[in-house]
Amino acid sequence: MGTEKKDIYRDILRQYWGYDDFRGIQREIIESIGSGRDTLGLMPTGGGKSITFQVPALASDGTCIVVTPLIALMKDQVQHLRAKGVRAVAIYSGMKRGEIVSTLENCVLGDVKLLYVSPERLSSEIFQVKLRHMRVSFITVDEAHCISQWGYDFRPAYLEIDKLRKMKPDVPVLALTATATPQVIDDIQDKLAFKSKNVFRMSFERKNLSYVVRKAENKPAELVHILKRVAGSAIVYVRSRRRCKEISEFLCGSGINSTFYHAGLEHSTRDERQKLWQEDTKRVIVATNAFGMGIDKPDVRIVVHFDCPDSIEAYFQEAGRAGRDGNRAYAVLLWNGSDVSKLTRRVDENFPPKDYINNVYDCLAFYYGVGLGSGAGHTFTFDIGQFCATYHLFPIQVDSSLHILDNAGYLHYETDPDSAARVHILLRRNDLYQLDALSGDDEAVMTALLRCYGGLFTDYRYVDESLIASQAQLTRDQCYQVLKSLSKRNIISYIPQRKMPFVSYQRDREEEAFIPRSVYEDRKEQFIKRIEAIMAYAGNDDVCRSQQLLRYFGEDDVGECGHCDVCLKDRHESATFNNTTVKLILALLSDKKPHALDEVAALDAPGDDIDRALRFLVGEGKVRIDGVKLSLGK
């Protein structure tokens, strides 16, 4: 590793990704981790984080371990890497022990370049046993803000990374994040035991992205108004799954092509809707914060937050999914008086009183029959609706209580288990071939199983029911019924996909759960500060939006963006000042045909005047911007 591989890094980039050179601070990060130095990279959403560990991993001997909490993202990256001919694997909750052992042994043998692993798997005995025999090139910690108690998305499982460092003390660590305040930057390096401070920072400024806070008492009507004024692909973020469907249906009824996405949908449904949106079959996707991680769609023209998020970090990351192609894009936060009370209420919802948390802890034990001094290692499926009905509790506070108990080490609360369907063929291969009682659909499904998956005769294998249905030329429901029928006849053992959350006791039940200050009071204080920060951002109409956001992340020496709602709030003065420029733009569009923005930029007027004039004309509905084209408004 080191400076002698500079050309190799670029050769790898060209060979596997087809790019001629790196961008931003990618090369600096790659060379730093390549030389064996602990490295922290701060890159905004869409900055190309994955390149900074995938390229040096291919240039190094051994396996790069990538710790990430995003199971969907790790699966997606593994799939794309394998398509490029790169040996990559992943380990996550829900895999059978045999699959995990086989995957880790391949890493020990040196057959794998990148091993993706969820943080929860780091503490497992089998992982740590195999890790001791594994040659590791370096450890990558994605979403590194999750390790900081001062971060907005603290995950206790990330603290297990310290064990990796102790087991492999000479292996360098690469930490990556798109959102970190100065306090979090220091905490990440401390928690990951950096040998010396080493931070590469890419400015979070997005010059092509216009931030707007729109005061709107009637949010649905304002949303339609905005989407009809700004053309192109859009994301609308809401807080609840129920609202996803409501807003999407409202948009469709208003003539705007829309779909919706949240974690409660079946995997195949989510994949299908994401594909429809990415291919522009659906213009708008209404989603909870479950949508967006790892989504590579560069031409999103607008991101609208219908509901205000809990923090500037979350808002900045989600808003940053607009305009990754470098063309003008918009991030709009809809805001009204009720948002203040809603945000304030979230403090009590996220941090119920400690007595309430202990009551939930006791009720859980009664619910499952777990006595004092027992329960450690036991896992139970958890129906929150039934649980709350039984004990007359409220789901939001129960959900928060269980997360706090998880952070305190009493339970592991998995709200979105990755529990794909599993199949094990119970007959011997010869016996299966001699069966003569199979229908045509039975044979089609069995053929599809054997064609798509190996090892079905020896153990359970995770299967994709949609893939089997497609191969058997059946609908998904028909395939499901066939699999159930085969299981009833003891030809196969079939465990359908299950979305039910589960609770695992991490230690024996105690008389009272002690919630430490670091888990409750400190976290609550930080949560309140983040709520106050996002409310201050939404309510401050005197300071450039971009400046407010960048200063929050420690970038103080930045100028006004010139195109947010604050910079352009005095529309009347802008219109007067740009009157000549406005006339030039309208004259260009007088032929009623779309014109490239490059043509507008070439007009005989200063660039700032053109930008202000365009903002005024778009705001007045006189022109529309569609990607890189400008046309008269409708």
C-alpha positions as CSV (number, residue, x, y, z in Angstrom):
1,M,0.0,0.0,0.0
2,G,1.2,3.6,-0.3
3,T,2.3,6.2,-2.9
4,E,3.6,3.6,-5.3
5,K,0.0,2.7,-6.0
6,K,-1.2,6.0,-7.3
7,D,-1.3,4.8,-10.9
8,I,-2.8,1.5,-9.8
9,Y,-5.7,3.3,-8.1
10,R,-6.5,5.2,-11.3
11,D,-6.1,2.0,-13.4
12,I,-8.6,0.2,-11.1
13,L,-11.0,3.1,-11.3
14,R,-10.9,3.0,-15.1
15,Q,-11.1,-0.8,-15.3
16,Y,-14.0,-1.4,-13.0
17,W,-15.9,1.9,-13.0
18,G,-15.0,3.4,-16.4
19,Y,-14.0,6.8,-14.9
20,D,-10.9,8.6,-16.1
21,D,-10.1,10.2,-12.8
22,F,-11.2,10.7,-9.2
23,R,-13.3,13.7,-8.1
24,G,-13.4,15.9,-5.0
25,I,-11.3,14.4,-2.2
26,Q,-11.6,10.8,-3.2
27,R,-7.9,10.4,-4.1
28,E,-6.7,12.1,-0.9
29,I,-8.8,9.7,1.2
30,I,-7.7,6.6,-0.9
31,E,-4.0,7.5,-0.6
32,S,-4.4,8.1,3.1
33,I,-6.0,4.8,3.9
34,G,-3.7,3.2,1.3
35,S,-0.7,4.3,3.3
36,G,-2.0,2.7,6.4
37,R,-3.3,5.8,8.2
38,D,-6.5,5.9,10.2
39,T,-8.7,8.2,8.1
40,L,-12.0,10.1,8.5
41,G,-13.7,11.3,5.3
42,L,-16.5,13.8,5.3
43,M,-18.3,13.8,2.0
44,P,-21.8,15.1,1.3
45,T,-24.6,12.8,0.0
46,G,-23.7,11.9,-3.6
47,G,-20.0,12.6,-3.1
48,G,-18.9,9.1,-4.1
49,K,-18.1,7.6,-0.7
50,S,-18.1,4.0,-1.9
51,I,-15.2,4.6,-4.4
52,T,-13.0,5.6,-1.5
53,F,-13.0,2.1,0.1
54,Q,-13.8,-0.1,-2.9
55,V,-10.8,1.1,-5.0
56,P,-8.1,0.7,-2.3
57,A,-9.6,-2.6,-1.3
58,L,-9.0,-3.9,-4.8
59,A,-5.4,-2.5,-4.7
60,S,-4.6,-4.2,-1.4
61,D,-3.9,-7.8,-0.2
62,G,-6.5,-9.3,2.1
63,T,-10.1,-8.5,2.7
64,C,-11.6,-5.1,3.4
65,I,-14.3,-5.3,6.2
66,V,-17.1,-2.8,5.5
67,V,-19.3,-2.1,8.5
68,T,-22.7,-0.6,7.5
69,P,-26.2,-0.6,9.1
70,L,-27.9,-0.5,5.8
71,I,-28.8,-4.0,4.7
72,A,-30.5,-3.0,1.5
73,L,-27.4,-0.9,0.6
74,M,-24.9,-3.6,1.3
75,K,-26.9,-6.1,-0.8
76,D,-27.1,-3.6,-3.6
77,Q,-23.3,-2.8,-3.5
78,V,-22.4,-6.5,-3.3
79,Q,-24.6,-7.2,-6.4
80,H,-23.0,-4.3,-8.4
81,L,-19.5,-5.3,-7.4
82,R,-20.1,-9.0,-8.4
83,A,-21.4,-7.7,-11.7
84,K,-18.1,-6.0,-12.2
85,G,-16.2,-9.2,-11.4
86,V,-15.2,-8.1,-7.9
87,R,-15.4,-10.8,-5.2
88,A,-17.7,-9.3,-2.5
89,V,-19.9,-10.9,0.1
90,A,-22.2,-9.7,2.9
91,I,-23.3,-11.0,6.4
92,Y,-26.4,-9.6,8.1
93,S,-29.2,-10.6,10.5
94,G,-31.4,-13.4,9.2
95,M,-28.7,-15.5,7.5
96,K,-28.4,-19.2,8.5
97,R,-25.4,-20.2,10.5
98,G,-24.1,-22.4,7.7
99,E,-24.2,-19.6,5.2
100,I,-22.4,-17.3,7.6
101,V,-19.7,-19.9,8.3
102,S,-19.2,-20.6,4.6
103,T,-19.0,-16.9,3.8
104,L,-16.4,-16.2,6.5
105,E,-14.3,-19.2,5.6
106,N,-14.1,-17.9,2.0
107,C,-12.7,-14.7,3.5
108,V,-10.2,-16.7,5.6
109,L,-9.0,-18.4,2.4
110,G,-8.4,-15.1,0.8
111,D,-11.1,-15.5,-1.9
112,V,-13.0,-12.2,-1.0
113,K,-11.9,-8.6,-1.5
114,L,-14.8,-6.9,0.4
115,L,-16.8,-8.3,3.3
116,Y,-19.9,-6.2,4.2
117,V,-21.2,-6.8,7.7
118,S,-23.9,-5.2,9.8
119,P,-22.7,-3.9,13.2
120,E,-24.8,-6.4,15.1
121,R,-22.8,-9.3,13.7
122,L,-19.5,-8.0,15.0
123,S,-20.1,-9.3,18.5
124,S,-21.0,-12.9,17.4
125,E,-18.6,-15.6,18.5
126,I,-18.4,-17.2,15.0
127,F,-17.4,-13.8,13.4
128,Q,-14.7,-13.1,16.0
129,V,-13.3,-16.7,15.7
130,K,-13.0,-16.4,11.9
131,L,-11.7,-12.8,12.1
132,R,-8.6,-14.0,14.0
133,H,-7.6,-16.1,11.0
134,M,-8.5,-13.5,8.4
135,R,-6.1,-11.3,6.5
136,V,-7.7,-7.8,6.7
137,S,-6.5,-5.0,4.5
138,F,-8.4,-2.3,6.4
139,I,-11.7,-1.7,8.1
140,T,-14.3,0.7,6.7
141,V,-16.9,2.2,8.9
142,D,-19.8,3.7,6.8
143,E,-22.3,6.0,8.4
144,A,-19.6,6.6,11.0
145,H,-21.7,9.3,12.8
146,C,-23.7,6.3,14.2
147,I,-20.8,5.6,16.6
148,S,-21.0,9.0,18.3
149,Q,-23.4,9.6,21.2
150,W,-23.5,13.2,20.0
151,G,-24.6,12.1,16.6
152,Y,-28.3,12.2,15.4
153,D,-28.4,8.4,14.8
154,F,-26.4,6.7,17.5
155,R,-26.3,2.9,17.2
156,P,-24.9,1.0,20.3
157,A,-23.9,-1.9,18.0
158,Y,-21.3,0.4,16.5
159,L,-19.3,0.4,19.8
160,E,-18.5,-3.3,18.9
161,I,-16.1,-1.9,16.3
162,D,-13.6,-1.3,19.1
163,K,-13.3,-5.1,19.5
164,L,-12.2,-5.3,15.8
165,R,-9.5,-2.8,16.5
166,K,-8.2,-4.7,19.5
167,M,-8.2,-8.0,17.6
168,K,-6.5,-6.3,14.6
169,P,-4.4,-3.5,16.1
170,D,-2.2,-2.9,13.0
171,V,-5.2,-2.7,10.6
172,P,-6.1,0.9,9.7
173,V,-9.7,2.3,9.9
174,L,-11.5,4.4,7.3
175,A,-14.5,6.2,8.7
176,L,-17.0,7.8,6.3
177,T,-20.0,10.0,6.9
178,A,-22.1,12.6,5.1
179,T,-23.3,14.4,8.2
180,A,-21.1,15.4,11.2
181,T,-20.8,18.4,13.4
182,P,-17.3,19.4,14.8
183,Q,-18.2,17.7,18.1
184,V,-19.2,14.4,16.3
185,I,-16.0,14.6,14.1
186,D,-13.9,14.5,17.3
187,D,-16.0,11.8,18.9
188,I,-15.8,9.5,15.9
189,Q,-12.0,9.6,16.0
190,D,-12.0,9.0,19.7
191,K,-14.4,6.1,19.7
192,L,-12.6,4.4,16.8
193,A,-9.2,4.9,18.6
194,F,-7.5,6.8,15.8
195,K,-3.7,6.7,16.3
196,S,-3.7,10.4,15.2
197,K,-6.2,12.9,14.1
198,N,-6.7,12.7,10.3
199,V,-9.7,14.3,8.7
200,F,-10.4,14.9,5.0
201,R,-13.3,17.3,4.6
202,M,-15.2,18.1,1.4
203,S,-17.2,21.2,1.6
204,F,-20.9,20.5,2.1
205,E,-21.8,23.5,-0.1
206,R,-24.2,22.6,-3.0
207,K,-24.1,25.6,-5.3
208,N,-26.7,24.1,-7.7
209,L,-29.2,23.4,-4.9
210,S,-31.7,26.1,-3.8
211,Y,-32.9,25.7,-0.3
212,V,-36.4,27.0,0.4
213,V,-38.6,27.2,3.5
214,R,-42.2,27.7,2.3
215,K,-44.8,28.9,4.8
216,A,-47.9,27.0,4.0
217,E,-51.1,26.6,6.0
218,N,-52.5,24.3,3.3
219,K,-49.6,21.9,2.7
220,P,-51.2,19.6,0.2
221,A,-52.3,22.5,-2.0
222,E,-48.9,24.0,-1.8
223,L,-47.2,20.7,-2.6
224,V,-49.2,20.4,-5.8
225,H,-48.5,24.1,-6.7
226,I,-44.7,23.5,-6.3
227,L,-44.6,20.2,-8.2
228,K,-46.5,21.8,-11.1
229,R,-44.1,24.8,-11.2
230,V,-40.9,22.7,-11.0
231,A,-40.8,19.9,-13.5
232,G,-38.8,16.7,-13.3
233,S,-38.2,13.8,-10.9
234,A,-39.2,14.4,-7.3
235,I,-39.1,12.9,-3.8
236,V,-41.7,14.0,-1.1
237,Y,-40.7,13.0,2.5
238,V,-43.4,12.4,5.1
239,R,-43.2,11.0,8.6
240,S,-45.8,8.2,8.6
241,R,-46.5,5.2,6.5
242,R,-50.2,6.1,6.4
243,R,-49.4,9.6,5.1
244,C,-47.3,8.1,2.3
245,K,-50.3,6.5,0.8
246,E,-52.6,9.5,1.4
247,I,-50.3,12.1,-0.1
248,S,-49.5,9.9,-3.1
249,E,-53.2,9.3,-3.8
250,F,-53.8,13.0,-3.4
251,L,-51.1,13.8,-6.0
252,C,-52.4,11.3,-8.4
253,G,-55.9,12.8,-8.1
254,S,-54.3,16.2,-8.8
255,G,-52.9,15.0,-12.1
256,I,-49.3,14.3,-10.8
257,N,-47.9,10.8,-11.5
258,S,-46.9,9.4,-8.1
259,T,-46.2,6.2,-6.1
260,F,-45.2,5.7,-2.4
261,Y,-42.6,3.8,-0.5
262,H,-42.1,2.8,3.2
263,A,-40.4,-0.1,5.1
264,G,-43.8,-1.8,5.8
265,L,-44.2,-2.8,2.1
266,E,-43.0,-6.2,0.8
267,H,-39.5,-6.2,-0.5
268,S,-40.7,-7.0,-4.0
269,T,-43.2,-4.1,-3.9
270,R,-40.5,-1.7,-2.7
271,D,-38.1,-2.8,-5.4
272,E,-40.8,-2.4,-8.1
273,R,-41.8,1.1,-7.0
274,Q,-38.3,2.2,-6.7
275,K,-37.6,1.0,-10.2
276,L,-40.7,2.7,-11.6
277,W,-39.5,6.0,-10.1
278,Q,-35.8,5.5,-11.1
279,E,-36.9,4.8,-14.7
280,D,-39.2,7.9,-14.6
281,T,-42.4,5.8,-15.2
282,K,-43.5,7.5,-11.9
283,R,-42.4,11.1,-11.6
284,V,-42.9,11.5,-7.8
285,I,-42.2,9.0,-5.0
286,V,-43.7,9.9,-1.6
287,A,-41.7,8.2,1.1
288,T,-40.7,7.9,4.8
289,N,-37.0,8.2,5.7
290,A,-36.6,4.5,4.8
291,F,-36.2,5.6,1.2
292,G,-33.0,7.1,-0.3
293,M,-29.9,5.4,1.2
294,G,-27.7,4.3,-1.7
295,I,-30.2,5.4,-4.3
296,D,-28.2,6.7,-7.3
297,K,-30.6,8.9,-9.3
298,P,-28.7,12.0,-10.3
299,D,-31.6,13.9,-12.0
300,V,-33.9,14.5,-9.0
301,R,-35.0,18.1,-9.5
302,I,-36.8,18.6,-6.2
303,V,-37.0,17.1,-2.7
304,V,-39.9,18.3,-0.7
305,H,-40.2,17.8,3.1
306,F,-44.0,17.7,3.7
307,D,-43.2,17.0,7.4
308,C,-40.3,18.6,9.2
309,P,-37.5,16.1,10.2
310,D,-36.1,15.9,13.7
311,S,-32.7,17.3,12.9
312,I,-30.7,19.4,10.5
313,E,-28.5,16.3,9.8
314,A,-31.5,14.3,8.6
315,Y,-32.9,17.2,6.6
316,F,-29.5,17.9,5.0
317,Q,-28.9,14.3,4.0
318,E,-32.4,13.9,2.5
319,A,-32.4,17.2,0.7
320,G,-29.0,16.4,-0.7
321,R,-30.6,13.7,-2.9
322,A,-31.7,16.5,-5.3
323,G,-29.5,17.7,-8.1
324,R,-26.6,15.3,-8.0
325,D,-26.1,15.8,-11.8
326,G,-25.0,19.4,-11.0
327,N,-28.0,21.1,-12.6
328,R,-30.3,23.4,-10.8
329,A,-32.5,21.6,-8.2
330,Y,-34.6,22.5,-5.2
331,A,-35.0,21.4,-1.6
332,V,-38.2,22.7,-0.1
333,L,-39.4,22.5,3.5
334,L,-43.1,23.1,4.0
335,W,-43.6,24.8,7.3
336,N,-46.5,26.2,9.4
337,G,-47.4,26.9,13.0
338,S,-48.4,23.4,13.8
339,D,-44.9,22.1,13.1
340,V,-43.5,23.8,16.2
341,S,-45.9,21.9,18.5
342,K,-45.4,18.6,16.6
343,L,-41.6,18.9,16.9
344,T,-41.8,19.7,20.6
345,R,-44.1,16.8,21.2
346,R,-41.5,14.4,19.6
347,V,-39.3,15.0,22.6
348,D,-41.8,13.3,25.0
349,E,-42.6,10.7,22.3
350,N,-38.9,9.7,21.9
351,F,-38.0,9.9,25.6
352,P,-40.9,8.7,27.7
353,P,-40.5,9.0,31.6
354,K,-38.2,6.3,33.0
355,D,-41.1,4.9,35.0
356,Y,-43.0,4.4,31.8
357,I,-40.0,2.6,30.2
358,N,-39.7,0.2,33.2
359,N,-43.5,-0.4,33.0
360,V,-43.0,-1.5,29.3
361,Y,-40.0,-3.7,30.5
362,D,-42.3,-5.4,33.1
363,C,-45.2,-5.8,30.7
364,L,-43.0,-7.4,28.1
365,A,-41.9,-10.0,30.7
366,F,-45.5,-10.7,31.6
367,Y,-46.4,-10.9,27.9
368,Y,-43.8,-13.6,27.2
369,G,-43.8,-15.2,30.6
370,V,-40.2,-14.3,31.3
371,G,-39.4,-14.7,35.0
372,L,-36.8,-12.8,37.1
373,G,-33.3,-14.1,36.4
374,S,-34.1,-15.7,33.1
375,G,-34.7,-14.8,29.5
376,A,-31.1,-14.1,28.2
377,G,-30.7,-15.3,24.6
378,H,-34.4,-15.8,24.0
379,T,-36.0,-14.2,21.0
380,F,-39.8,-13.5,20.5
381,T,-41.8,-12.1,17.6
382,F,-43.4,-8.8,18.6
383,D,-46.8,-7.6,17.5
384,I,-46.8,-4.0,18.9
385,G,-50.5,-3.5,18.1
386,Q,-51.5,-6.6,20.2
387,F,-49.1,-5.8,22.9
388,C,-50.4,-2.2,23.3
389,A,-54.0,-3.4,23.2
390,T,-53.3,-5.9,26.0
391,Y,-51.7,-3.4,28.3
392,H,-53.5,-0.2,27.2
393,L,-50.3,1.5,26.0
394,F,-49.5,3.8,23.1
395,P,-47.4,2.4,20.2
396,I,-45.1,5.5,19.7
397,Q,-44.0,5.5,23.4
398,V,-43.7,1.7,23.5
399,D,-41.5,1.8,20.4
400,S,-39.3,4.5,21.9
401,S,-39.1,2.7,25.2
402,L,-37.9,-0.5,23.5
403,H,-35.2,1.4,21.6
404,I,-34.0,2.9,24.9
405,L,-33.9,-0.5,26.5
406,D,-32.0,-1.7,23.4
407,N,-29.5,1.2,23.9
408,A,-29.2,0.3,27.6
409,G,-28.3,-3.3,26.7
410,Y,-31.3,-5.1,28.1
411,L,-32.9,-6.0,24.8
412,H,-32.3,-6.1,21.1
413,Y,-35.3,-4.6,19.3
414,E,-35.3,-5.4,15.6
415,T,-38.1,-3.4,13.9
416,D,-37.4,-4.3,10.2
417,P,-36.0,-7.8,10.1
418,D,-34.6,-8.9,6.8
419,S,-36.5,-12.2,6.9
420,A,-36.7,-13.5,3.4
421,A,-38.6,-16.7,2.6
422,R,-36.7,-20.0,3.2
423,V,-36.9,-23.4,1.6
424,H,-35.4,-26.8,2.4
425,I,-36.2,-29.8,0.2
426,L,-37.0,-32.7,2.5
427,L,-36.8,-35.6,0.0
428,R,-33.6,-37.0,-1.4
429,R,-32.8,-36.0,-4.9
430,N,-33.6,-39.5,-6.4
431,D,-36.9,-39.6,-4.4
432,L,-37.9,-36.2,-5.7
433,Y,-37.3,-37.3,-9.3
434,Q,-39.5,-40.4,-8.8
435,L,-42.5,-38.4,-7.6
436,D,-45.4,-38.7,-10.0
437,A,-48.1,-36.7,-8.1
438,L,-46.8,-33.3,-9.0
439,S,-49.0,-31.0,-11.0
440,G,-47.7,-28.8,-13.8
441,D,-47.4,-25.8,-11.4
442,D,-45.7,-28.0,-8.8
443,E,-43.1,-29.1,-11.3
444,A,-42.6,-25.5,-12.6
445,V,-41.9,-24.2,-9.0
446,M,-39.6,-27.1,-8.1
447,T,-37.7,-26.7,-11.4
448,A,-37.3,-23.0,-10.7
449,L,-36.0,-23.7,-7.2
450,L,-33.4,-26.2,-8.4
451,R,-32.4,-23.9,-11.2
452,C,-31.9,-20.8,-9.1
453,Y,-30.6,-22.2,-5.8
454,G,-28.1,-24.8,-4.7
455,G,-27.8,-26.7,-1.4
456,L,-31.6,-27.0,-0.9
457,F,-31.3,-30.7,-0.1
458,T,-28.9,-30.2,2.8
459,D,-30.2,-27.0,4.6
460,Y,-32.6,-24.1,4.4
461,R,-31.8,-21.5,1.8
462,Y,-33.1,-18.0,1.5
463,V,-35.2,-17.6,-1.7
464,D,-36.8,-14.8,-3.6
465,E,-40.4,-15.7,-4.1
466,S,-40.8,-13.1,-6.9
467,L,-37.8,-14.7,-8.8
468,I,-39.3,-18.2,-8.4
469,A,-42.7,-17.0,-9.6
470,S,-41.1,-15.4,-12.7
471,Q,-39.1,-18.5,-13.5
472,A,-42.2,-20.7,-13.1
473,Q,-44.3,-18.2,-15.1
474,L,-46.8,-17.8,-12.2
475,T,-48.1,-14.9,-10.3
476,R,-46.5,-14.3,-6.9
477,D,-49.7,-15.4,-5.1
478,Q,-49.9,-18.6,-7.2
479,C,-46.3,-19.4,-6.4
480,Y,-47.0,-18.8,-2.7
481,Q,-49.9,-21.2,-2.8
482,V,-47.8,-23.9,-4.6
483,L,-45.0,-23.6,-2.0
484,K,-47.5,-23.9,0.8
485,S,-49.0,-27.0,-0.9
486,L,-45.6,-28.6,-1.4
487,S,-44.8,-27.9,2.3
488,K,-48.1,-29.5,3.5
489,R,-47.2,-32.7,1.6
490,N,-43.7,-32.8,3.2
491,I,-41.9,-32.4,-0.1
492,I,-40.3,-29.2,1.1
493,S,-40.2,-27.2,4.3
494,Y,-41.3,-23.6,3.5
495,I,-41.0,-20.7,5.8
496,P,-42.7,-17.7,4.2
497,Q,-41.3,-14.2,4.3
498,R,-42.2,-12.5,7.6
499,K,-42.2,-8.8,8.5
500,M,-43.0,-9.2,12.2
501,P,-40.5,-7.3,14.4
502,F,-38.8,-9.3,17.2
503,V,-37.4,-8.7,20.7
504,S,-34.3,-10.6,22.0
505,Y,-33.3,-10.5,25.6
506,Q,-29.6,-9.6,25.8
507,R,-29.4,-10.5,29.5
508,D,-31.6,-12.1,32.1
509,R,-34.6,-10.1,33.2
510,E,-34.0,-7.9,36.2
511,E,-36.4,-6.4,38.8
512,E,-35.8,-2.9,37.3
513,A,-34.0,-1.7,34.2
514,F,-31.4,0.9,35.1
515,I,-31.2,3.5,32.3
516,P,-27.8,5.2,32.4
517,R,-27.5,9.0,31.9
518,S,-25.5,8.4,28.7
519,V,-28.5,6.6,27.2
520,Y,-31.3,8.8,28.5
521,E,-30.5,12.3,29.9
522,D,-27.5,13.0,27.6
523,R,-29.4,11.7,24.5
524,K,-32.5,13.6,25.4
525,E,-30.5,16.8,25.8
526,Q,-28.9,16.3,22.3
527,F,-32.3,15.5,20.8
528,I,-33.8,18.8,22.2
529,K,-30.8,20.7,20.8
530,R,-31.4,19.2,17.3
531,I,-35.1,20.0,17.5
532,E,-34.3,23.6,18.4
533,A,-31.7,23.8,15.6
534,I,-34.2,22.7,12.9
535,M,-36.9,25.0,14.3
536,A,-34.4,27.9,14.2
537,Y,-33.5,27.1,10.6
538,A,-37.1,27.1,9.5
539,G,-37.9,30.3,11.4
540,N,-34.8,32.4,10.4
541,D,-35.8,34.5,7.4
542,D,-32.8,36.8,7.7
543,V,-29.8,34.5,7.0
544,C,-29.1,32.7,3.8
545,R,-30.4,29.1,4.1
546,S,-27.1,27.6,2.7
547,Q,-25.1,29.7,5.2
548,Q,-27.3,28.4,8.1
549,L,-26.8,24.8,7.1
550,L,-23.1,25.0,6.5
551,R,-22.4,26.9,9.7
552,Y,-24.2,24.1,11.6
553,F,-21.6,21.7,10.2
554,G,-18.7,24.0,11.1
555,E,-18.2,25.8,7.8
556,D,-18.2,29.4,8.9
557,D,-16.3,31.1,6.0
558,V,-19.0,30.8,3.3
559,G,-20.9,33.5,1.4
560,E,-24.5,33.8,0.6
561,C,-25.8,31.4,-2.0
562,G,-27.8,34.0,-3.9
563,H,-30.7,31.7,-4.8
564,C,-32.4,30.5,-1.6
565,D,-35.7,32.0,-0.4
566,V,-34.0,34.3,2.0
567,C,-31.6,35.6,-0.5
568,L,-34.5,36.3,-2.9
569,K,-37.2,37.1,-0.4
570,D,-37.5,40.7,-1.6
571,R,-39.0,39.7,-4.9
572,H,-40.2,43.1,-5.8
573,E,-36.7,44.7,-5.7
574,S,-35.3,41.7,-7.6
575,A,-37.9,42.2,-10.3
576,T,-37.2,45.9,-10.6
577,F,-33.4,45.3,-10.5
578,N,-33.7,42.6,-13.2
579,N,-36.3,44.2,-15.3
580,T,-34.1,44.3,-18.4
581,T,-32.8,40.8,-17.8
582,V,-36.4,39.6,-17.4
583,K,-37.3,41.1,-20.8
584,L,-34.3,39.4,-22.4
585,I,-35.3,36.0,-21.1
586,L,-39.0,36.4,-22.1
587,A,-37.8,37.6,-25.6
588,L,-35.7,34.4,-25.9
589,L,-38.8,32.3,-25.1
590,S,-41.1,34.3,-27.3
591,D,-41.0,31.5,-30.0
592,K,-42.8,29.3,-27.3
593,K,-40.1,26.6,-27.7
594,P,-37.9,25.1,-24.9
595,H,-34.4,26.6,-24.8
596,A,-31.3,25.2,-23.1
597,L,-30.2,27.0,-19.9
598,D,-26.8,27.5,-21.7
599,E,-28.6,29.9,-24.1
600,V,-30.0,31.8,-21.2
601,A,-26.6,32.0,-19.6
602,A,-25.2,33.5,-22.8
603,L,-27.6,36.5,-22.7
604,D,-26.0,39.9,-22.4
605,A,-26.5,40.3,-18.7
606,P,-24.5,39.5,-15.5
607,G,-24.8,35.9,-14.2
608,D,-26.3,37.0,-10.9
609,D,-28.9,39.1,-12.7
610,I,-29.9,36.1,-14.8
611,D,-30.1,33.8,-11.8
612,R,-32.3,36.3,-9.8
613,A,-34.5,36.9,-12.9
614,L,-35.0,33.2,-13.4
615,R,-36.0,32.8,-9.7
616,F,-38.5,35.6,-10.1
617,L,-40.0,34.2,-13.3
618,V,-40.2,30.7,-11.9
619,G,-41.8,32.0,-8.7
620,E,-44.4,33.9,-10.7
621,G,-45.1,30.9,-12.8
622,K,-44.1,32.6,-16.0
623,V,-41.4,30.1,-16.9
624,R,-40.6,26.4,-16.1
625,I,-37.3,24.8,-15.6
626,D,-37.2,21.1,-16.7
627,G,-33.7,19.7,-16.2
628,V,-31.5,21.8,-18.4
629,K,-34.4,23.3,-20.5
630,L,-36.3,26.5,-19.9
631,S,-39.8,27.1,-21.3
632,L,-42.8,29.4,-20.8
633,G,-45.0,28.6,-17.9
634,K,-48.5,27.2,-18.2
